[in-house]
Amino acid sequence: MNTESNHSTDWYLDHLAADSERFAVVLETAAVDAPIAACPGWDILRLAEHIGQIHRWAKFCVDNGRPPTADAPPMQAFEPDRAADWLREGAARLADALRGLDPAGPTWHPFPVDRVGAVWPRRMAHETAMHRWDAEQAAGVDADLDADLASDGIDEYFELAVPRLIAREHVAVPDGSLHLHCTDVDGEWLVWSEDGDYRMIRAHQKGDAALRGPATPMLLRLWGRDGGRGDELSPVGDEQVLANWLALSGM
């Protein structure tokens, strides 16, 4: 499946920087032992370690064209006493590495899409935004997601996350077709199973089930988050088909 995005590397890196900073502010101002609803057993501090290590792991992959192995230099260890600055440092170094990456050039990544540079800024922006949202929600902050980023996140979910679930977890493609339609920003998709294989197109086409609504609550629902905006989503059609697609939730 080809990677497709209408956004520039700088657009993704701006979001990466902003969301990393917002997460760092949570670490400086909130109770870091607050539990993360979407990650049972984790608190804000554990989530910060997770996203900071992902930033460092991704930078290694970008710099070296491969994942770290046993003989690779160890990544910078988590520093809980300076978690906010540790997170900022990793995000800044990752952004520097991604800024010089050719979007059309070859790279290594673990996802079942073309191994081109454009995948990394997009993936890291969305990973950081979603976990920043998790942290702010845990901290009791008014968490939000940019609508255009959320629509792009839905696109990436169907382009990258679902194929990865199928390939890595051997998840069966749900029977029946699902149409999703953002009502506040651009974004429409149809996903379905064809002889057991996953298919996705960006189009306004009728599905066995449909889900309409603003991009942010739709993306949160796809990733199994409760953003308190579920009543803004309008389901139509076969309820079981919709339930089966929404049950995929995650990467």
Secondary structure, DSSP 8 states (H G I E B T S, - for coil): -----SS-HHHHHHHHHHHHHHHHHHHHHS-TT-B-TTSTT-BHHHHHHHHHHHHHHHHHHHHHSS---TTS-------GGGHHHHHHHHHHHHHHHHHTS-TTSB---SSSS--BTTHHHHHHHHHHHHHHHHHHHHHT------HHHHHHHHHHIIIIIHHHHHHHH-----SS-EEEEESSSS-EEEEEEETTEEEEE-S----SEEEEE-HHHHHHHHTT---S-GGG-EEEE-HHHHHHHHTT---
